[in-house]
Amino acid sequence: MAFLFNVFMRVVSAKTDNYLVWISGAMGLSYYFSDLSFDLGTGSEIYLIWFLYDLLTLAVVLIPLLLRSRLGLVIKPASVYIFIGLIVNAILFLAMYVDINVLDNKEPWMLWSIYSFTVNVVDYAMIITLIVGRDWLGLIRLARYAYSRALKSEAKHEARTEQCAHIVLHA
């Protein structure tokens, strides 16, 4: 639905971002085909298939960014949210696959609860991000703020170190 929304908004010229249409199309196709895989009843190996689909989707979403200078693309907050969402989901799918198939764990435990909650929340967050197309949770602003605070703290530390060195050298 997010893909159809973005195509519609692009057609009526309400949005001019082709990259958001690309991401939502890639996500839509990935989820469509991964759902088909689930319907085939592959058992617990489905987690590995979903992991591979997320890696493939991540690669497809990254291709335009590798060519961004030629395509004139700018990394937008929506793409950052999608990258983070796909990476989190991929890690959780791989963890579930390893837990069930490699470690042969058959009893539910905390990982399974974290997986169930987090995958659903991340999926909904990615859908909202594809529709809204902005930093709706403020995560990018928070990261920029934390980064600027770290730089200021580092500059203060360097100034103090320089001052101490100056005192020691002149003593």
C-alpha angles and dihedrals in degrees: 000000000000089000092051090047092051093046090050092048090048092050094050088045094238088126125030098190110116091177092064089053089050093050094046091048092050091047092048093051092045093052092044094054094040089054089053088053090052091052090057088069101233093165121220091343085080088086090062091048091050089048090054091046090053091050091049091047090049090052092048091049091049096050095081091047091055087055094039096122090056093042095040093236126161123203105249130194091253091061091049091052090049093049092050092045094050092047093049092048092046092051091049093047090051092047091052092047092050092045095051104031106027102031090033093224111168100168119086115246139162095295090059092052092046090048094050094049099038099046091053094045092047092048092052091045090053091050092050090047092052091052099041096035097202145087093281095162094045093237094134092050090048092051092049091049092049091047093050091048090051091051092049091048091049091050091051090049092051091049091052092047090050091049092050091048090050091052092047093048093050096044 
